[in-house]
């Protein structure tokens, strides 16, 4: 993280507000109650299941002097490996869709934050990864599962304009993607501004021929996770600093907005197989002065995308060895959990 000042400040401030031990300090991979672990993958801030397979792609943020990576986790065998960078990774630039991309990111500085995945054909998928290492960008990859274990090919990138710290990304239904601006890196307050309760950033769309455009009237306090409805009519955004989930209408006309207040800081938001949304984040209260919460414990909610009604499906205790939960995905009857720091991912049966 020292390789990228904004990211380093981000995680450092979070760590200051979280006195609970890191999983790595526990020195064991033994289960904690019903919660089991796959140990080794580091700082898996976001995860996505590759449809039709047992494979989970997990991001990997930089930690200390170590660059980040993309992880590949087998949900069946509970094993893992590094997906990217790796000796098997290929580079085949797509000069049609990503003609402005100057070339691959430096693998020695790579740091994967939010990710997104969509199917493009039989055994073919496109993967997006927010990258903070060496440059602020969305890196684009092809995945091929025809050989069993997914093979990855870097194909392009979208360079983010100066002043933006990107957090999450999601594909749009037809073409392009949307990403969240967490905060303005030119703001001297840094991430602390997120917890002042004032809007620090919102949504931006990217399309091949148009490039990056701001989505007006979508700014919140710490725009974090983002999801898009299948019909493309709605955005769902986690306002991490404001402890809210906000649904915005997408399209021309007056922006419709509906807010759901929470008692934790929602990080990522992902679609579940039944068409609901899974919202995961850290427990902690924001003070009246907007200071960083003392995160202890975590929460996962299931949200109805139409009524926005929520139901708690999982949670972690303040004294758990597993802290900093930032994402949750459902694989069969199992809930998989990733963290923004630490040396493992968790999984447990859904009740």
N, C-alpha and C positions, 0 to 999 in steps of 0.2 A: 504493500500500500504506500510505502514511501516513494514509490515510483510515480504516484499520482496524488498530488497534494490534496485535492478536493475529496477524493475517496478516503485518503488517510484520515482527514479531519472528521469525515462522516463516521467511520467505524470507531475512531478514538473517542468521540463524544458519546457514542452508544455504550462503549465499554465502561466509561466513567459512570454512566447511569445504571450499570448492571453489576451488582456486587456478587451475584450468584456465580458459582464456579463453572468454568468451561468444561465441556464433556471430556476434552483431552486430559484435563487435570485429574479426572477420576481414575484413569489408568486401567480401566476395564471396559469390555464390550458386553458385559452381562446385561440381561434385560432389567428393566425397572418396572416392576408390576407387569401390566399387559403390554408395555411398550418395549419393542425389540429394536436392535440397531444393526446397521451395516456400517462398520467402522473403516475409516480411511479417506473417503471423499471429503474434501475440505471446503468449507464455506459455500455449501450448496444453497444459494439464496433462492433459486427457482428451479422447478422441475416440470417436465412434460413427458407423458407417455406416448410412445410411438404407436399409433393405432394398429391393431391386429397383431401385436407382438407383446412379449414380456419385457421389452426394453424401455427403460426410463432414461431420458437425457437430463442431466443435472448441470446447472451452471457451476462456476467456481470462482469466487472473488479472490483477489490477491490477499495474501496474509503475510505480514512482515516483509521480508525481502524476496519472498517467493511469488512468482507470477501466478496468475489464475489459470483456469483450464475449463474445458467441458468434460463432464464425467459421463460414463455409460454404466448404468446399473441394471442388473438382471433381477427383475422382481420375483422370478421363480427360484433361482439358485441363491439369491441374496449375495451375489458376487459383484465386483465392479472393476472398471479399468478406465484409463484416460482415453477419451475419444479425440480430443484436440487440445493443444498441438500433439502430434504423434508422428512417428516415422511412416506410418501407413496413410496419413492424410495426404490428399491430392490438392493441387491448385490448378483450376481451370477457369480463368476470368471470363465472366459474362459481360462483354462489352456492349451488348444491346440494352439490357435493363440497367446496368450499373456502369454506364460509360463515363461517369465522373469520378469513379473510384480510382485512387492513385496506385493501388496494389494492396497486398495482404498486410495485416497488422503485424508488428514485431512480436514473434512468439515469446520472446524473453520479457515482454512487458504486458502480454495479454492478460485481461481480467474480465471474466464473464459475469454479468449481473443478471438482469431479466432476460428471459428467452421466450420464443414463440415457435410453434410448429404447425405446418399444414401439409396435407397430402396432395401431391401433384400428379400422381399416376400410380399404376400397380407397383408396389414396393418402392415408390419414390416419394420423397418428402423434401420440403424446404424448411430450413431452420434459421431463425434470426437470433442473434445474441447481442445484447448491449455490451459494449466494450469500453473500459476506462483506461486501458493500458497503452500508453504512448500517444493515444489520440482518443477523443470522444467520438464514438461511432456505433453504427449498427452493422455488425459483420453478418454476412449471408453465406449459408452453406447448403449443399445438397446432401441428402442422406439416401443411401441405397441399401435396402434390406433383403435383396434377392439372394444374397449369399449367406443368409442367416444372421450373422453378426453385422450390424450396420457399418457401412463404409462411408466416410465423410470426405467431402470435397469443398474447399473454399471457392466461392464463385464471385464474390463482390462485397461492396460495402456502401454505406451512406455516411458521409462525414457530417457530424453535427456542428452547427455554427458555434462560435465562441460564446461563452457565458451560460451555457446550458449543462446541467448535470442531469443526464437521462437516468431513469430508474427502470421502467418496464416497457414492454412492447407487445403488440398484438396484431395479427393479420386482420385486414378488412375482407369482407366476403368475396369481392370480385378481384380487386387488384390493389396493391399497396399495403401499407400498414400504418398504425397509429402508435405513438410513443408518449410517455409522460415526462414532463420537465419537473424534476423534484424541487430544484431551487436554482437561483441565479448565482453562478460561481463568482460573479463580480461583486456580489453583496458581501461586504466586509464582515457581516455577522455569520456568514457561512450557514451551516445546517441549523444553527441556533435560531435563525429567522423562521424556520419551519414551525417552531413551537411558540412563536409570538401570536399565532392565530390569524395572521394576515395572509392573503393569497401569495404564494411563492412561485407558482407555475401551473400549467395545465396541459392540454392535449395539443399534439402536432401530428398532422398526417403527411405521409410521403407517397408520391405516385411517380412512376418512371419519367413521364414527360413534363410533369409540373414541378417536381421536386418537393421541398418541404414547405408546408403552409401551416400557420397557426390556426387552431380551431377556436374562434372567439367565444368569450363568456364561459370558459371551462376552468378557470383558475381556482385552485383550492390551496389549503395549507399543507404542502408536502404531497403533491400528486405522486402516488406510488403505483400500486398494481392497477392494471387496466384489462378489461374484457369487452368484447363487442358482440352484440346479439347476432344470431345467424342471419337474420334478415337485414342487418346493417343499419337498423333504425335507432339503436341505443348504445351508448357507452356506459360502462360501469367503472367508476374510479374510486380507489381507496385514498382518502385524504388522511394520510398517516399522522401528520401533526395535529389535525383537527379532530381525530378519532371519529371519523365518519366514513360512510360509503355514499357516494353521490351518483345518481343516474341522470345522465344528460341525453337529450334527444340529439340525433345526428341527422344532418340535412339542412336544407334551406328553410328559412323562416325563424320565428322567435324560438330561442333556445329554451326547451322545457327542462326543468330541474326538480329532482326530488331527493331529499336528504334523509339518511338513516343514521341516527346518533348511536354510538357504541361506547362501551366502557373499557376499550383497549385500543391499541394503535394498529389498525389493519394494514398489512403489508402487501401480500399478493392476493389476487382473486382469480379463480380458475373454474372452468365449467366442469360439472360432474356428469357422469353418464346419464343420469335421470333428467338432465336439463336444468338443474338448479346450479347455483354458484357456491363455491367453497371460498370462504374468507378466512385467512389465517393471519395472526399477528401477535404482538407482545403485550402482556398485561402491565399496566403502569398508568399513573395519573399525571396529567399535565397540570402544573401549578398555575395560579392566577397570573404569575409573571411569565408564564410560557417556558419554563425550564425543561430540560431533558428529563423524561420520566425515569424513575428507578425501576427498570424492567425486571420483574420477577414473575415467572409463570407465563403461560401462553393460552390462546383460545383459538378454536376453529369453529366457525358457524356455517350452517347451510342456509342460503338465502333464495327465496322465490323471486325470479327475475321480474315477475309482473306485479305481485303485491308487495315485494321487498320485505316480507315477513321473514324473520330469522329464527333458527333453532340451533342450540349448541350441540355439537356432535363430538367434540373432544376438547380436553384442556390439560394443562400441565401445572403442577404445584410450584409455589415459590421456591421450595428447596430442592426441586428436581435437578439432576445433573444435566438435563437436556433443556437448554435455554436458547432464546433468540430465534424461536420458530418463525419463519417468514413465509412459508408456503405449504400448501396441502393439496394433494391430488388423490383421487380414488382409482385404485387398480383392482378390479373385481370387488371382493368384499373387504378389501384392506385399504386403510388410509396411510399414505406415505407423507412424511414430514421432512422438510429441509430447513436449514438454519443459515443465517447470514454470517456466522462465524463458528468455528469448531471443527471437529474431525469426523463427523458422522451424519447419517440421516437416520430417521426413525420410521418405524411402521407398527401398526396395530390393527386388529380386526375392528371393523365398524360394529357398533352395538345396534 
